[in-house]
Amino acid sequence: MASTRAAIRYATAILDLANSKGVAEVVNNDMKLIASTINGNLELSTFIQNPTLKVEVKEKALLEVFAGIDLVTQGLFHLLFENKRFEILEGIATEYSKLSDVMNGIEVAKVTTAVPMDAALEAKVKATIAILSDKKITIENTVDASIIGGFILRIGDKQYNASIANRLQVLKRELSN
């Protein structure tokens, strides 16, 4: 789901509230759970997006689905109930996690590989990351067989392409000139 400006505003407000109450990390765990659950469950996503359902039903169902969440997160559900904005819940959860990572100096490194990463490749990627960034890094691995081998690393707006497919393209350009 694409994040909206409203989702970013809600996420910022919830992060400020969670920080003031000292539960930012607990709420971050709630937000990660909410985002992954909505993203991984088509029925729940459809339920939340359904404009014909009453917001009371949505709030009650979400409080049951996410029974162990923090009071701040429950407050977000009630705020979305009052404003009839449950459709942006996944965006809020995603943006909250991003804002929390920025606040804690954590950056996400997106690594695309042809096969799932093993220990040797992960060590090589971490060595490359140490050169590109001095922040704490979380590695997010995506498998794409079209890159043939090697890896593509994205950290923020920087990209390091060490894929076989890229090397073949470079070689093809050099030979055609």
N, C-alpha and C positions, 0 to 999 in steps of 0.2 A: 504494500500500500504506500502510495506517495504521501509524504508528510505535508501537511498544510501549515500555513502560518498560525492558524488557531491551535493546532496540535503542539507547535513549538511554544506558543505562549502558555498553554496549559502545563506543558512539561516543565517550563522554567518556573512557573508559580509553584508547582508541586515540589520541585527540587529545592526551592527557597524555603518552603514550609518544612520539608523533611530535614533540611540542614538545621533550621532553627530548633527543631525538636530532637536533633541528634540521631535520627533514624534513616539518614540518606542511603546507607548501604542496604538496610533491610528493605526499603522501598525500591531500591534498584533491583534487588532480587525478585521482588513482586512484579516489577515491570518487565523483567526478562521472562518470567514465567507467563505473564499475560500475553506478551508479544508472541512467544513461541507457541502457546496454546491456540491463540486465535489464528496464527499463520498456519499451524499444522492441522487445524480442524475446520473443514469446510462448513459443516453444520453450524458450528458456533459463529463463524464469520458471517454466514448467511443470516443467522438469527440476529446478530448485532446490526447488520446493514438493513434489515427489513423495516421499511418505513411504516408498515401497517400495524406493527406490534406496538402496544403501549409501552412507554418508557418505564412505568412501574414494574411491568413484567420483566423487562430487560434488567433493571437494577436488581430485582429479587433473584433472578436466575444467575446473574454474575456473582452476587454475594454467596450463592450456594456453590457455584463452580469453584470459586476462589475463596473457600471458607477460611483458610488460615492466614489471610493477608493482614498487613498492618493497618492501624486505624487511619493513617494518612491516605493509604490507598483506598480504603473504604470511603473516606471523605471525597476522593476523586470521583468514585462511582456516584455518590450522592450529588456532587456538583454537575456531573454529566446528566444526571436525572433531571435536575432543576433546569438546566439549559437545553435539554433534549438534543444532546450531542454525542450519543453513544457510538455513532458511526466513526468517530475519529479516535476511539480508544486505542486501537493498535498503533496508530501514528503517534499518539501521546507516549505510549509505552516505549516505542522505539526511540523517539527523541529524548526521553528522559535518560535512557541508557547512554546515548551519545553525549548528552550534556554532563552526565555523571563522570563518564570517562575523561572528558576534557578537563573537568574540575580536578580530577585526581591525577592528571598527567599521563593518562593511558591512551595509547594510539592503537588502532586496529590495522594490522598488516594483512592484506588480502593476498593470499598466495594461490595461484592457479597452477595445477600440475596435471600431467597426463594420467598419473596413477596416484592413489592415496599416498601421502608422505610417509616415508620410513624415517628412522632415527638419523641416518646419514644425511638425507636430504634436508631434514629439519635443522640439523647442525649447520649445514651450508647456508640455509636461508637465514638463520639467526646471525651468522657471521656477516652476511650482507646487510641485514637490518642494523647491526651495530655501526656500520659505516654510514648508513643513511639517516639514522635517527638516534637521539640520545634519550628518548622517552622510554617509559615502560611499554612494551609491545605485547599485544594479544594477537596470536596467529589464527587466521580464519582460512581454512583450506577449501578450495573448490576444485573438483576434478573435471577436466576438459580434455578428452582424448585427441582433439584436433591440434593441440600444440605439440604432439608427437613425443616430446621428452623435455627435460629441463623444467624451468618454472618461470612464471611471470609474477613479480612482486609489486604490489601497490601499497604505498603508505602515504596517506593524505593525497597531495597532488603530484607526488613523485612516482615514477614507474621504472622498474628495472626488468627488462625482458631478456631472460637467458633461456628462451625456448628454442628447440630444434627448428620449429616451424619458422621462427623469426630469422634464424641463421640461414635457413634455406632461401627465404625471401631476399635477404641481403645478397647472398651468392647469386641468385637469379638476376637481380638488378645489375650486379657487377659484370656478369657474363653477357648481358644483353647490351651493355654500353660499349 
